[in-house]
């Protein structure tokens, strides 16, 4: 369809907060069409065994 765009992306975030180290992933989903832009970001936990 003319005039539409979209994307999906995964981003891994790793860090330390109050002495505790960990990771999680952000799943981005976005689209733009004649009604304007729309974006959703979901936090996805990363199992400790994958770090």
MMTF fields as JSON, N, C-alpha, C and O atoms, coordinates in Angstrom:
{
  "mmtfVersion": "1.0.0",
  "mmtfProducer": "UNKNOWN",
  "numBonds": 203,
  "numAtoms": 204,
  "numGroups": 51,
  "numChains": 1,
  "numModels": 1,
  "chainsPerModel": [1],
  "groupsPerChain": [51],
  "chainIdList": ["A"],
  "bondAtomList": [4, 2, 8, 6, 12, 10, 16, 14, 20, 18, 24, 22, 28, 26, 32, 30, 36, 34, 40, 38, 44, 42, 48, 46, 52, 50, 56, 54, 60, 58, 64, 62, 68, 66, 72, 70, 76, 74, 80, 78, 84, 82, 88, 86, 92, 90, 96, 94, 100, 98, 104, 102, 108, 106, 112, 110, 116, 114, 120, 118, 124, 122, 128, 126, 132, 130, 136, 134, 140, 138, 144, 142, 148, 146, 152, 150, 156, 154, 160, 158, 164, 162, 168, 166, 172, 170, 176, 174, 180, 178, 184, 182, 188, 186, 192, 190, 196, 194, 200, 198],
  "bondOrderList": [1, 1, 1, 1, 1, 1, 1, 1, 1, 1, 1, 1, 1, 1, 1, 1, 1, 1, 1, 1, 1, 1, 1, 1, 1, 1, 1, 1, 1, 1, 1, 1, 1, 1, 1, 1, 1, 1, 1, 1, 1, 1, 1, 1, 1, 1, 1, 1, 1, 1],
  "groupList": [{"groupName": "UNK", "atomNameList": ["N", "CA", "C", "O"], "elementList": ["N", "C", "C", "O"], "formalChargeList": [0, 0, 0, 0], "bondAtomList": [1, 0, 2, 1, 3, 2], "bondOrderList": [1, 1, 2], "singleLetterCode": "X", "chemCompType": "L-PEPTIDE LINKING"}],
  "groupTypeList": [0, 0, 0, 0, 0, 0, 0, 0, 0, 0, 0, 0, 0, 0, 0, 0, 0, 0, 0, 0, 0, 0, 0, 0, 0, 0, 0, 0, 0, 0, 0, 0, 0, 0, 0, 0, 0, 0, 0, 0, 0, 0, 0, 0, 0, 0, 0, 0, 0, 0, 0],
  "groupIdList": [1, 2, 3, 4, 5, 6, 7, 8, 9, 10, 11, 12, 13, 14, 15, 16, 17, 18, 19, 20, 21, 22, 23, 24, 25, 26, 27, 28, 29, 30, 31, 32, 33, 34, 35, 36, 37, 38, 39, 40, 41, 42, 43, 44, 45, 46, 47, 48, 49, 50, 51],
  "secStructList": [7, 6, 6, 7, 3, 3, 3, 3, 3, 3, 3, 3, 3, 3, 3, 3, 3, 6, 6, 3, 3, 3, 3, 3, 3, 3, 3, 3, 3, 3, 3, 3, 3, 6, 6, 3, 3, 3, 3, 3, 3, 3, 3, 3, 3, 7, 7, 4, 4, 4, 7],
  "xCoordList": [0.849, 0.0, 0.894, 1.88, 0.563, 1.32, 1.194, 0.103, 2.306, 2.267, 2.328, 1.968, 2.777, 2.906, 4.349, 5.069, 4.764, 6.09, 5.999, 5.153, 6.885, 6.903, 8.224, 8.993, 8.49, 9.702, 9.526, 8.663, 10.361, 10.446, 11.924, 12.743, 12.275, 13.671, 13.757, 12.81, 14.886, 15.165, 16.414, 17.385, 16.38, 17.507, 17.79, 16.878, 19.035, 19.401, 19.987, 20.855, 19.512, 19.976, 20.61, 19.983, 21.848, 22.576, 23.113, 23.615, 23.004, 23.511, 23.491, 23.153, 23.866, 23.902, 23.085, 23.241, 22.221, 21.393, 21.418, 21.061, 21.826, 21.924, 22.731, 22.356, 23.833, 24.722, 24.273, 24.971, 23.139, 22.653, 22.791, 22.359, 23.404, 23.662, 22.582, 22.155, 22.149, 21.133, 20.943, 21.556, 20.088, 19.79, 18.306, 17.605, 17.866, 16.53, 16.566, 17.515, 15.546, 15.468, 14.256, 13.246, 14.377, 13.262, 12.872, 13.713, 11.616, 11.101, 10.344, 9.34, 10.828, 10.206, 9.351, 9.774, 8.166, 7.308, 6.71, 6.095, 6.885, 6.387, 5.807, 6.185, 4.883, 4.319, 3.914, 3.664, 3.856, 3.355, 2.476, 2.86, 1.3, 0.399, -0.335, 0.084, -1.411, -2.136, -2.719, -3.032, -2.868, -3.383, -2.292, -2.591, -1.026, 0.085, 0.931, 0.69, 1.933, 2.839, 2.26, 1.458, 2.691, 2.326, 3.517, 4.086, 3.908, 5.052, 4.719, 4.1, 5.141, 4.979, 6.345, 7.075, 6.685, 7.929, 7.558, 6.894, 7.995, 7.699, 9.0, 9.999, 9.0, 10.162, 10.096, 9.098, 11.173, 11.248, 12.385, 13.54, 12.113, 13.183, 14.143, 13.732, 15.399, 16.429, 16.801, 17.26, 16.622, 16.989, 18.473, 19.307, 18.799, 20.165, 21.134, 22.302, 20.696, 21.602, 22.077, 23.034, 21.438, 21.85, 22.857, 23.357, 23.159, 24.078, 25.52, 26.435],
  "yCoordList": [-1.18, 0.0, 1.242, 1.299, 2.198, 3.434, 4.277, 4.413, 4.837, 5.738, 5.085, 5.709, 3.836, 3.158, 2.724, 2.432, 2.685, 2.187, 1.54, 1.904, 0.572, -0.07, -0.741, -1.008, -1.018, -1.747, -2.469, -2.12, -3.486, -4.225, -4.334, -4.573, -4.161, -4.202, -4.783, -4.676, -5.394, -5.881, -5.165, -5.005, -4.739, -4.031, -4.674, -4.834, -5.045, -5.645, -4.572, -3.805, -4.52, -3.551, -4.327, -5.225, -3.991, -4.636, -3.554, -2.529, -3.786, -2.78, -3.234, -4.375, -2.303, -2.545, -1.467, -0.28, -1.88, -0.969, -1.416, -2.555, -0.555, -0.839, -2.124, -2.962, -2.269, -3.404, -4.699, -5.708, -4.701, -5.921, -5.776, -4.782, -6.79, -6.789, -7.604, -8.649, -7.122, -7.878, -7.372, -6.388, -8.055, -7.72, -7.895, -8.659, -7.178, -7.373, -6.904, -6.246, -7.241, -6.834, -5.927, -6.066, -4.996, -4.146, -4.534, -4.548, -4.844, -5.152, -3.925, -3.531, -3.32, -2.138, -2.56, -3.377, -2.007, -2.216, -0.858, -0.216, -0.42, 0.894, 0.863, 0.04, 1.777, 1.936, 3.389, 4.114, 3.793, 5.112, 4.981, 4.355, 5.575, 5.58, 6.911, 7.862, 6.992, 8.256, 8.745, 9.928, 7.862, 8.243, 8.733, 9.168, 8.673, 9.137, 7.989, 6.827, 8.326, 7.301, 6.576, 7.128, 5.322, 4.524, 3.661, 3.005, 3.652, 2.85, 2.145, 2.723, 0.887, 0.088, -0.476, -0.977, -0.39, -0.976, -1.909, -1.503, -3.172, -4.195, -4.617, -4.844, -4.726, -5.222, -6.737, -7.315, -7.385, -8.84, -9.3, -8.978, -10.031, -10.51, -11.453, -12.228, -11.371, -12.26, -13.283, -12.894, -14.583, -15.599, -15.494, -15.218, -15.71, -15.585, -16.494, -16.136, -17.633, -18.572, -18.058, -18.605, -17.016, -16.493, -15.361, -14.874, -14.937, -13.803, -14.266, -13.455],
  "zCoordList": [0.0, 0.0, 0.0, 0.734, -0.791, -0.911, 0.357, 0.911, 0.808, 1.951, 3.308, 4.306, 3.375, 4.661, 4.878, 3.923, 6.138, 6.492, 7.865, 8.683, 8.109, 9.418, 9.679, 8.755, 10.955, 11.3, 12.622, 13.427, 12.834, 14.094, 14.427, 13.539, 15.698, 16.117, 17.522, 18.301, 17.844, 19.193, 19.691, 18.952, 20.945, 21.556, 22.904, 23.715, 23.154, 24.435, 25.339, 24.922, 26.574, 27.568, 28.706, 29.27, 29.052, 30.142, 31.061, 30.601, 32.366, 33.285, 34.726, 35.041, 35.599, 37.036, 37.732, 37.447, 38.636, 39.403, 40.856, 41.158, 41.739, 43.17, 43.396, 44.216, 42.668, 42.844, 42.196, 42.303, 41.532, 40.875, 39.364, 38.779, 38.74, 37.309, 36.599, 37.092, 35.447, 34.719, 33.306, 32.894, 32.572, 31.186, 30.904, 31.568, 29.92, 29.375, 27.931, 27.504, 27.199, 25.797, 25.613, 26.302, 24.668, 24.27, 22.848, 21.949, 22.653, 21.317, 20.829, 21.423, 19.744, 19.159, 17.968, 17.15, 17.878, 16.713, 16.365, 17.216, 15.127, 14.745, 13.341, 12.507, 13.104, 11.768, 11.576, 12.539, 10.335, 10.001, 8.771, 7.783, 8.839, 7.695, 7.663, 8.323, 6.914, 6.781, 8.108, 8.242, 9.078, 10.399, 11.335, 12.447, 10.911, 11.74, 12.26, 11.932, 13.081, 13.599, 14.812, 15.566, 14.977, 16.15, 16.5, 15.627, 17.785, 18.214, 19.518, 20.411, 19.616, 20.82, 21.195, 20.34, 22.491, 22.991, 24.136, 25.09, 24.034, 25.036, 25.7, 25.017, 27.033, 27.766, 27.796, 28.227, 27.331, 27.263, 28.18, 27.901, 29.251, 30.134, 29.397, 28.533, 29.751, 29.179, 30.241, 31.315, 29.985, 30.981, 31.35, 30.488, 32.61, 33.105, 32.353, 32.201, 31.889, 31.22, 29.863, 29.314, 29.298, 27.999, 28.111, 27.096, 29.326, 29.522, 29.464, 29.607]
}
